[in-house]
Amino acid sequence: CWSTQLGYNCCSDSNAEVVYTDDDGDWGVENGNWCGIQKCWSLPLGYPCCSSCIDVSYVDEDGNWGVENNNWCGLLKSC
């Protein structure tokens, strides 16, 4: 998750309420702590998000794509 690189856990619920938004992404609060809300643009297209910020293998109108385990994955905009 993108927020772990910044020292914060990801929110357990990807539909968590957005409390704050910055250049890194959307932030929520769980148990009194900030957490990053994982929004994966590639899920509606049938592809998971990449598990980390890997090299960009392809770019199209939907976004940046990477390859993990020989499968396409969407790179989050924070990468």
C-alpha positions, 0 to 999 in steps of 0.5 A: 500500500502506498501509505506504508512507504510514508510510515502509515498503515493502509485503511482496512476498508477501501471505502473508508471516509476520506478525511484529507487528500494530498499529493500522495492520496486519500487519507482516512482515520482508523482507531485514532490513526491516519491511514492511506485509502487504497483506491485501485483504478484498474479493478473495474478493468479486471486487473489488480493494483500492483503491490508496490511501485514497480517499473512502468511497462505500459501507459494507456488512457487508463493509467500506468501499467506494471507486470507482477508475476507475469500478470498486468497490474495497475500502478497507483497514481502515487507511484 
